[in-house]
């Protein structure tokens, strides 16, 4: 069987956690930041977990992670 290709876009967005899940960055942190409160911007820095229903799709995109 041939080698599988890793989806490079997904590889830049998701990282594997030690427990086997995937973590991701929060959205809405790129621009139009002046109207967002400091508390909201601070909370957007925290990484989030991929939802359980999306894990299968991410695992297919990242076969070797």
Secondary structure, DSSP 8 states (H G I E B T S, - for coil): -------HHHHHHEEE-TTS-EEE--SS-SS--TTS-HHHHHHHTS-EE--GGGHHHHHHH-TT-
